[in-house]
């Protein structure tokens, strides 16, 4: 009888599952505070540095990252936006939210931020990050000595890391949130009933700001990503096959929904990404179970209607990092105890605003005259009432924590 070889065991204070904005921000802050941690990622470094994702970062988040030494390239290369534009009934309406709030958005695609954070964590600060791991499993997360098992991609061996805290930052399709028992947590879901055809075009931006097209044929949007690439969205039927939208149909519909008097014509280009997003959101409550703390899309998914997802992930990471530094530094566990409740207050604020904003954008194309009329009234109130404009701007830009 052959005795199986024992599984190699390592021990660190914190294991972070997932190398997205939340996991990498958390890892960098822990490294700077001399709290040892390991980051496990199921994808390759090349993949996470190229994966297309969100691109708008709220100014409070930029300031917070800059204070931690994590935003040098973001500040240098990111392009600040201080206004957006609504297009409706053949007219364009500029909304200058920075004049009302003093804050801006920074256009900086998530792959660039991830690239910066990986470089800082692994190459500059010498952090331990393991890519391409397989079969990640959590154990004893409701006890005093949790652990994470994974398969080494090179040797095929199972390895175990014992720790005090596990940070679940592996996103909506990750495994960590599946370890919260149904009797210890709940997941609230909301389906918007629409789909968005998400497009990346090799074409210079046709506007110097985000454009929201509110149109009876369906919502459309224009969002700059770089001087050479533009993100577009088109409202479509949920579950629509992207192949039903060839180049000619896409650009015809974008012109129909976004062209207005006085606006520059759209610059067309090759479509390098084309996928349909079924608009839905969810929130996991609480965001903690035992020694497992969820952050980012592991804990909450926000439909990309108001560009809130990456900003919420950074908010979670900053709160969790401060709580862990205090816990391992001085034994102060109050931040960990309050973590879920503190995060969820902001999560629900962003979810509520996204739902409210979605009705403004999608109501006119709903086929329901009452919803359409209400949506137009909502938009006119924002554009015509200083008080309503200030309230909208505060939610749109995201107030500072």
N, C-alpha and C positions, 0 to 999 in steps of 0.2 A: 504493500500500500504506500503510495506516494503522498507525503504530507504537503499540502499547499503552502507556498511561500507566504510569509506574513506580509500584509499590506504595509508599505512604507508610510510612516506617520510623521507629520510635521506639526508644530504648534506655533500659532501667531495669535495676537489679540483679535484681529479682524480679518474676515474673508469677505471680499466684495465680488459678487457674481454679476458680471456684465460690464463691458468697457464702452459704455455710451457716455454722454455728457454728465449724467448723475454719478456713475461709478468712477469715472476718471477725475471729476472734480473732488469727490470724496477722497479718493486715493491720494491725490496731490496734497490736500490739506493735512491728511493724517501723516504723510511722509514729512511735511514741513514741521510738524509738531512731534516728530520722533515716535509716532505710534506705528508699530510694525503692522503691515497688512500684505495680503496677496490678492491680486485681481485675476479672476478666471473669466475667459471669454471663449465662446464656442466658435467664433469666426476667426479668420486670419487678420493680421494687422492691415494688410492691403485692402481687405474687404471693408473693414469699418472706416478706413480713411477715405473711401470712395463712395460709400453707400449714400444715395441722395436722400436728404431729409430736410427738416425745417431750416429757415434761413433768417428769421427775425428775432433779435434779442432785445429785450427791454432794457432801458438805460440803468435801472436800479441793479440789474444783473451784471451789466458791464462794470459798474462801479464796484460791486462786490468782488467780482473776479479780479479786477485790477488791484484791489487792496490785498489780495492774496498772491499777487505776482503771477497771475494766470491769464492776463489779457493784453500783453504787449503787442502781439501780432494782430489781435482783434482790433485794438484801438488804431493801430497803424494802417490796417488794410480794410477794415469795415467801413461801410459808407452810411453815415447817419441820415435818417429820414425824419422829417419833422411834420409832414402832412400827408394826407391821402386824398383820393378823389372819388366821388360818386358820379356815375353816369346814368342818367335816367331821362326818359322822354326826350331823347335827342339833345340833352344839355349836360354840361359838366359842372360839378360843384366841388370846389376845393375845400377841404376841412383841415385847418391848421392847428392840430392838436398840441404842438409844442408851445404855441403862444398861450394856450390855456393851462398847460401843466408844467412847462419848463423842462419836460423830458422828451426824448426822442427814441426811435427804434434804430438799431444798428443792423444793416444787412450783412450777414456773415454766415454763409451756409454751414450747416452742422458738420459736414465732413471736414471743413477747415478747422473748426473748433476742436473736433475730435483729434485731428492730426496734431494740433498744438498741444493738447492735453496729454496725449500719448507720449509725445516727444519730451515734454517736461517731466512726466512721471517716470518713464523708463530710461531715457537717455541722459537727462540732466540730474534728476534726483535719485536715480538708481533704484527705482521701485521694481518690485517683483510682479510681472504680469505674464500670464501664460495663455497663449493663443491656441485655437483649434482644439481645445479640450472637448471631451465627449462624455455623455452619460453622467451629467452632474446630478448628484443626489444629496439631500440634506438629512441629517440625523440628529435626534435628541434636541431639537430646537426649543422644546419646552422645558429643558433641564439646565443644569449648571455647566455642562460641557458639550456644547453642540459640535458638530463636525460636518465637513463637506467632503464627499467622495467624488472623484472624477477619473476618467481614463486618459492616461498620457498619450498624446497623438503620435509620438515617436516609438515608444516601446510597447504600447498597448496594455501596459500594466495599470491596475487600479491603484490610486493613491488617496490618502486621507489627510486632511488638514483639520486639526482640532483648534478650536478658537473659543472666544467668549461671546463674540457678536458676529452675525452674518448680515450683510447688507444686500438685499435683493434688488439689483439694478439692471436686470436682464430683460426688461421690456414686456410688451403685451404678449409675446409668444414665448417668453421664458418660463422656466420651471419653478422659480422660487414662490410665486404667489399661489401655486397649486398646493403648497404645503400648509396653507392656512385652513384648518378644518372648518367645514360649513357651520358647525355649532359655535365656533369661536369668532366668526366674521361673516360679513355679508357683502354682496356685490350689487350695487345699484346700477342699472343700465338704462340708456335712452337711445332710441333709434330715431334719427331725423327724417327718415322716409325718402331721402334723396341720395343720389350718387354724385361724385365729382370725378370727371375725367381729368386726371393730373398729367400735365404735359411739361416737358422741358424742350425748349426750342433753341437751336443754334442760331440765335438772332439777337442783335442788340436790343436793349429795352426801348420801348416806344413811348415811355413816359418816365419822368424823373421821380415818380412816387408810385405807391400801390394804387391800383385802380379797381374799383368795385362796379361792375356793370349790373344794374338791377333792371331786368328786362322780362317782358311777358313770355319770351321764348325760353327763359331760364337764366340763372345767374352765370356770370363770367367774371374772371379776375385776371389781372396782369400784375406780376411781381418780379422786379429785377432780381437777378441772382449774381450777375457779374457783367462787365462791359460787353461780353460776348454771348451770354446765356440769359434767357428769360423763362420764368415759370408762368404758365397759364393754367387756369382751371375753367372747366365748363360743367355746368349742372347737367346731369344725365339721369336716366332711369337706374335705380339700384340694380346691381348685378349685370349691367350692360357689358357686352364684350368689347374691349378696346379696339379689336380688329374691325368693328363696325364703323370706326372713325378713321378713314384714310386721310392722308395729307390734305386733299382738296376740301373734304367736308369739314375738317377741323378749322381750317383758316376761313372758310366761308362763314361758319357759325361764329367764330371769334369776331370777324368784321361786323356781322349783323348785330351782335350783342354789345360791342364795345365802341363802335364808331359813332361819334357825335360831332356836331358842328364846332369847329375851332380846335379840335384835337389833331395832333399829327397822325397820319395813317400808320397802321400796324406794320412793322417790319417783319416779313415772313422769313422762315428759315427751316432747316431740316429738324424734324421731331426726333430727339434722341431718347425720350422717355415717354411712355404712354401707358397709363394704368388707371383703373377705376377704383376709387375709394368709396365704400359704402359708409355714409356719415353716421357714426354712432359714438357714444361715450360711455364710460363706466367709472365707478369709484368703489374701491375696496375699503371697507371700514371694519375694524381699525387698521391702520397701516403698520401695526406691530403685532406679532404673535410670539410670545416667549422671547427668545434671543434673536429672532428674525425681524429685521426692519426693512420695509419695502420703500422704494423711492422711484420717482419717475413713472414711466408707463407700466411698471410692475404693479403700481398702486392705483393709477388713474390714467385713463385715456381721454384726452380732450380732442374732439373732432377739430381739424385744422381750420376752422371757420374764422378764428380770431388770432391765430398764431400764438397759442398759449402753451402748447405741450412742452417744448424745450425749456421755456421759462419756468414752468412748474417743476420740471426735473431739477433745474439748477437750484431753485428755492429749497426743495427737499434736501438736496445734497449739502447745501450750506448749513441748514439747521442740524442735520444729522452729524455733519463733521464737527460743528461746535460742541454738540452734546457729547460726542465720543471723546474729543480732546479733553473736555472737562472731566468726564468719567475716568479716563485712564490717567489724567494728570493729577487730579485732586480728590478723586473718589466721589465727586458731585454727580449724582444720578438724576437730578431733577430734569435736565434737558432730555434725557432718554424717556423719562416718564411722561413728559409733556409733548414729545415729538409728534405723535399721531394727531392729537387734538390741534396742535399748532399748525401743522401742515394742512389738515382738512378744512380749516377755516378759509384758507386761501384757495384750496382746490374747489370748494363749493362756490366761492365768489367767481372764479374763472369759468366754472361750468355754467352758472346761471347767466353770466354775460354772453357766453358763446351761444346758449340756447336763445336768448333774447335777440342777439345779432343775426342768428340764422333765420329767424322769422322775418326780420327786415329784408334780408337778401333773397329768401325763397318764396315769401308770400305772394309777390306779384306773378309768379309762374305756377302757383299751386292749382290754378283752375277754380279756386274758390273766391268769388267776388268779395266776400266779407274779409277774408285773410288778405287779399290783395289791397283792398282799401285801407285796412288797418296798417299794413306795412308801409304804404306810401305816406300815411299820416305820421307814422313813427319817424320816417326819414325827414319829412318836412319840419317836424318839431326840432330835430337835431340841428338842421340847417337854419332854422329861423328863431330859435329861442336860446339866448345866451346861457340860461340856467341848464337847459337840456343839453346844450353843446358841452358845457363844462363837465356834467355828469358822465356823458358818453366818453369824452376825452380821458377822464380819470380811469375809467374801466378799460378803455382801448389800449392805453399805454401801460397800464399796470402800476398802481401806486407803490411807492417804496415801502418795504417792510418796516 
